[in-house]
Amino acid sequence: MTRVVGLTGGIGSGKSTVATLLRDLGAVVIDADAIVHEMQEAGEPLLAEMVAAFGPDILDANGALDREALGRIVFSDPAQRARLGAIVHPKVGAEMAHRLAAARASGAPLVVLDVPLLLEGREAGRGAPAPYECVIVVWAPEGAQLERQMRRDGRDRDEALRRIRSQMSLDEKRRLADHVIDNSGSPEETEQQVRALYQRLVTDTARPEPTPKGQTAC
């Protein structure tokens, strides 16, 4: 039987690192961001819809999406961020559901739905009942989020902080989580936590009854 879990975090939390570790251990990872990138490639209908909504300035000289330009629009204006979500989320959700059905059909023991705004969407009551049994949150202190974002993406402190605070705080996400990966330490410490959690998820066959939010604490 396939177990399905949700994975989330925040900008600079290390969620992608945890997803990679879970994939290397044998999980099927369905990455919402990767699907978004595929759908936003030049010539794709989703990109055309975004240009119609936000204007041609979100494209670079080659007609591809300029993610930094789009980010300056949506991370500084909640209404614009909601507008983008209304365009993107239904299409990405449908593709994730298709890939999840394929993973179940393949008999995969563990499927990880990697969704950056998983808890924001759930708490807002958006969409159909959650297809996952429980939520893993990758946590790191805000200072580490800032440092990683500035080093990785070359953003200044104010822009990095604005992007972090446009999302639900990691402390709040940790409160809502079923499992937490503390990514404030060394890579080896993070890997140890991920390995232990993976083993628990694939060997524990108990299935508690769903909570009112459609989850179970696995």
C-alpha positions as CSV (number, residue, x, y, z in Angstrom):
1,M,0.0,0.0,0.0
2,T,1.3,3.4,-0.9
3,R,1.8,5.9,1.9
4,V,1.5,9.6,0.8
5,V,3.0,12.5,2.9
6,G,3.2,16.2,2.3
7,L,6.6,18.0,2.5
8,T,6.8,21.8,3.0
9,G,9.1,24.4,4.5
10,G,10.0,28.0,3.6
11,I,12.4,29.9,1.4
12,G,15.9,28.9,2.4
13,S,14.8,26.3,4.9
14,G,16.5,23.4,3.0
15,K,13.3,21.7,1.9
16,S,14.8,20.8,-1.5
17,T,17.8,19.1,0.3
18,V,15.4,17.0,2.3
19,A,13.3,16.1,-0.8
20,T,16.5,14.9,-2.5
21,L,17.5,12.8,0.5
22,L,14.0,11.2,0.5
23,R,14.2,10.5,-3.2
24,D,17.7,8.9,-2.8
25,L,16.3,6.7,-0.1
26,G,13.6,5.4,-2.4
27,A,10.6,7.8,-2.1
28,V,8.8,9.0,-5.2
29,V,8.9,12.8,-4.9
30,I,6.3,14.9,-6.8
31,D,7.7,18.4,-6.8
32,A,5.2,21.2,-7.3
33,D,7.9,23.8,-8.1
34,A,9.4,21.5,-10.8
35,I,5.9,21.1,-12.3
36,V,5.4,24.9,-12.2
37,H,8.7,25.4,-14.0
38,E,7.7,22.9,-16.7
39,M,4.4,24.6,-17.2
40,Q,6.0,28.1,-17.3
41,E,8.4,27.3,-20.2
42,A,8.3,29.5,-23.3
43,G,5.4,28.6,-25.5
44,E,3.3,26.9,-22.7
45,P,-0.3,28.0,-22.3
46,L,0.3,28.8,-18.6
47,L,3.0,31.3,-19.4
48,A,0.8,33.1,-21.9
49,E,-2.0,33.3,-19.2
50,M,0.5,34.8,-16.8
51,V,1.7,37.4,-19.3
52,A,-1.9,38.4,-19.9
53,A,-2.3,38.9,-16.2
54,F,1.0,40.6,-15.3
55,G,2.2,42.1,-18.5
56,P,5.2,41.4,-20.8
57,D,7.7,42.8,-18.3
58,I,7.7,39.4,-16.6
59,L,9.5,37.9,-19.7
60,D,13.2,38.2,-20.5
61,A,14.7,39.1,-23.9
62,N,14.3,35.5,-25.1
63,G,10.6,35.3,-24.2
64,A,11.2,33.1,-21.2
65,L,9.8,33.8,-17.7
66,D,11.9,36.3,-15.7
67,R,11.3,34.9,-12.3
68,E,13.0,37.7,-10.5
69,A,10.7,40.3,-12.2
70,L,7.6,38.2,-11.4
71,G,8.8,37.9,-7.8
72,R,9.2,41.6,-7.4
73,I,5.5,41.9,-8.3
74,V,4.0,39.1,-6.3
75,F,6.1,39.2,-3.2
76,S,5.4,42.9,-2.5
77,D,1.6,42.7,-3.1
78,P,-0.6,40.1,-1.4
79,A,-3.4,40.7,-4.0
80,Q,-1.0,40.1,-6.9
81,R,0.3,36.9,-5.2
82,A,-3.3,35.7,-4.8
83,R,-3.9,36.5,-8.5
84,L,-0.9,34.4,-9.5
85,G,-2.1,31.6,-7.2
86,A,-5.5,31.5,-8.8
87,I,-3.8,31.1,-12.2
88,V,-1.2,28.5,-11.3
89,H,-2.6,26.4,-8.4
90,P,-5.5,24.6,-10.2
91,K,-3.3,23.5,-13.1
92,V,-0.4,22.4,-11.0
93,G,-2.8,20.6,-8.6
94,A,-4.3,18.6,-11.5
95,E,-0.9,17.6,-12.8
96,M,0.2,16.5,-9.3
97,A,-3.0,14.4,-8.9
98,H,-2.2,12.7,-12.2
99,R,1.4,11.9,-11.1
100,L,0.2,10.7,-7.7
101,A,-2.2,8.3,-9.4
102,A,0.6,7.0,-11.5
103,A,2.8,6.5,-8.5
104,R,0.1,4.6,-6.6
105,A,-0.4,2.4,-9.7
106,S,3.3,1.6,-9.7
107,G,3.1,0.3,-6.1
108,A,5.6,2.9,-4.8
109,P,5.8,2.5,-1.0
110,L,6.2,6.2,-0.2
111,V,5.1,9.2,-2.2
112,V,6.2,12.7,-1.1
113,L,4.2,15.7,-2.3
114,D,6.7,18.5,-2.2
115,V,4.6,21.7,-2.0
116,P,6.1,25.1,-0.7
117,L,2.7,26.5,0.2
118,L,1.0,23.3,1.4
119,L,0.0,24.6,4.8
120,E,-1.0,28.0,3.6
121,G,-3.4,26.4,1.2
122,R,-4.7,23.9,3.8
123,E,-5.2,26.5,6.5
124,A,-7.1,28.8,4.0
125,G,-9.3,25.8,3.1
126,R,-8.4,25.9,-0.6
127,G,-9.0,22.9,-2.8
128,A,-10.1,19.3,-2.3
129,P,-9.4,17.2,0.8
130,A,-5.7,16.7,1.3
131,P,-4.4,13.5,-0.5
132,Y,-1.6,13.1,2.1
133,E,-1.7,11.4,5.5
134,C,0.6,13.7,7.3
135,V,2.9,16.8,7.0
136,I,6.7,17.0,7.2
137,V,8.0,20.5,7.8
138,V,11.6,21.4,7.2
139,W,12.5,24.1,9.8
140,A,15.4,26.5,10.1
141,P,15.8,29.8,12.0
142,E,15.0,32.9,10.1
143,G,18.6,34.0,10.2
144,A,19.6,30.9,8.4
145,Q,16.8,31.4,5.8
146,L,18.1,34.9,5.2
147,E,21.8,33.9,4.9
148,R,21.0,31.0,2.5
149,Q,18.8,33.1,0.3
150,M,21.3,36.0,0.1
151,R,24.2,33.6,-0.7
152,R,22.3,31.4,-3.1
153,D,20.2,34.0,-5.0
154,G,22.2,37.1,-4.5
155,R,19.3,39.1,-3.0
156,D,19.8,41.9,-0.6
157,R,18.7,41.5,3.0
158,D,15.5,43.6,2.6
159,E,14.3,41.6,-0.4
160,A,15.2,38.3,1.1
161,L,13.3,39.2,4.3
162,R,10.3,40.4,2.4
163,R,10.1,37.0,0.6
164,I,10.4,35.0,3.8
165,R,7.7,37.0,5.5
166,S,5.3,36.8,2.6
167,Q,4.8,33.1,3.7
168,M,3.5,31.6,6.9
169,S,6.4,31.6,9.4
170,L,8.3,28.4,9.9
171,D,7.6,28.5,13.6
172,E,3.9,28.4,12.8
173,K,4.4,25.6,10.2
174,R,6.3,23.7,12.8
175,R,3.4,24.0,15.2
176,L,1.1,22.5,12.5
177,A,3.5,19.7,11.5
178,D,3.2,16.0,12.2
179,H,7.0,15.6,11.7
180,V,9.8,18.2,11.8
181,I,13.2,18.1,10.2
182,D,15.4,20.6,12.0
183,N,17.8,21.9,9.4
184,S,19.6,24.3,11.7
185,G,22.6,22.0,12.2
186,S,25.1,20.2,10.0
187,P,24.2,18.4,6.7
188,E,25.0,15.1,8.5
189,E,22.5,15.9,11.3
190,T,19.8,16.6,8.8
191,E,20.5,13.4,6.8
192,Q,20.3,11.4,10.0
193,Q,16.9,12.8,10.8
194,V,15.6,12.2,7.3
195,R,16.9,8.6,7.3
196,A,15.2,7.9,10.6
197,L,11.9,9.4,9.4
198,Y,12.0,7.6,6.1
199,Q,12.4,4.2,7.9
200,R,9.5,5.1,10.2
201,L,7.2,6.0,7.4
202,V,7.9,2.9,5.2
203,T,7.8,0.4,8.1
204,D,4.9,1.8,10.2
205,T,1.8,0.4,8.7
206,A,-0.6,1.9,11.3
207,R,-3.3,4.1,9.7
208,P,-5.1,6.2,12.2
209,E,-8.5,7.7,11.4
210,P,-8.4,11.0,9.5
211,T,-8.7,14.3,11.5
212,P,-11.3,16.9,10.5
213,K,-8.7,18.5,8.2
214,G,-8.3,15.3,6.2
215,Q,-4.9,14.3,7.6
216,T,-3.7,11.5,9.8
217,A,-0.8,11.8,12.2
218,C,1.5,9.1,10.7
